Amino acid sequence: MICRRVQQDGLAWFRLALLDQFPELEHRLWTRCGGVSQPPYEGLNLSFSVGDNPKRVSRNRSLIQQAMGVTELVSVGQIHSKNTLILSSQNRLHYDREIQGIDILITDIPGVGLLIKQADCQAVILYDPETRVIANVHCGWRGNVQNVLGQAVDQLREVFGCRPESLRAGISPSLGPCCAEFTHYREEFPEAFWTYQIKPMFFDLWRLSCDQLIAAGLRSEHIQVAALCTRCQAGDFFSYRRDRITGRNGTVVALHPS
Ligand SMILES: [Zn+2]
C-alpha cells in the first residue's frame, strides 16, 4: 500500500511507503483526529493564525512532538513565497517563536521536526539518503506558479551538495483533481499549466508538482503522492475550500535523534 493510516493514543496519521523504507527518517502526515481544539477548529489544529485558542494549539503541538519523539518542532509563518529557513548543524540557531515569511524548511540536525501546516495546500517532504538532509515545503498553487519545489531542490544542492537524482519526495494530503477548481485560471496560471486541466476549470495539482520535481532533477520513481483529497475527506482533514474558517493539518518530517 502506498499510503498507510495509523491510529494510536487518539491521534491518527498517514505514512508513505516510499519514505517508510528509511529507518533513520520519521515522517507523519497528521489528520485532524484527536487534539484539543474546539469547533470550528476541532481537534488537532496546528496553526496559531486561524483564530483558534493559542493554548489549545500549543497543546496540540506538544502532543505531536511527544508522539514523534522529536526534541524540537520548527514551524514558521507561511506566506506562499520561495523563502527558505535552513537549520544546519554547522550553524545551530534556536527560535522561540515562529519566523514570518518562510515556506521552505531544511535541516540536517537529528531530532528537529520540520512542521508545515496546510488545509488544501501541499506539504512536500524531501529527503536525501546520501547526505541525510531533510526539507519540508509549503506548496499551494501559488507555490507551483513560483516553482517553490525547484527552489527547494536548488537549495539542497547548493547548501548541502545533495544530488537531485538521489532525493526522495512525498506529497501530503491536499486538494485533489476532484476539487481543484480554478475559475480564473487564465489569470492565475501560466499557460504551461493549462495542460493539467482534467475537465473544464479542474486541475491536477498533484501531477503538476510531480512534474516540477522531475524538472528539478528527481527520478519519477522517487516521488510518491498520498493521493488523499483534503476537501473530500472531512473526517480526516481540515479544508479551507470546504469550510473557510477551520484549522490546519500538519505534516512533519524529522531525522531520528539516534
Ligand atoms: Zn476532492
Residues whose N, C-alpha, C, O or C-beta is under 5 A from the ligand:
A	BS01	ZN	G176 C178 C179 C229 R231 C232
